[in-house]
Amino acid sequence: MIAVPPKYTTQKCSGRGTLVRKSLSLRTHSCPTCGLVLDRDQNAAVGIREAGLAQATRQGVWDPTRECVLQRGTVGHTGT
């Protein structure tokens, strides 16, 4: 699991990264820069996924060319 900072995830366009400010009551993301139109939560989910994969790539645990995990750990394991 990779932690992604949640700040601006519903406002940052998952298409181009443009910050599209909107009120909480607006449920549709519509980017004036690239024209992407998605549900606000779907846009956030795509952006969070991409941010997580980018971070995993930088950490060397994800290979985007092979789309596979490079290292596996034991979830919840704290010692011997």
C-alpha angles and dihedrals in degrees: 000000000000120000114226121194106247096212112125094352091134093045102043112089111241089208102057106355094248114154107240108186116212138162120255090251092062106090099181125077111214117174116208090197102055102010095239112159119190140143107279093242093047090052090051092048093052091048093048091049092050093046090050093049091048090051092047089050091052089049091051096240097109130050109203092192091059096026092224142121111257099194130034125199134186108262111233094003110142103171146320 
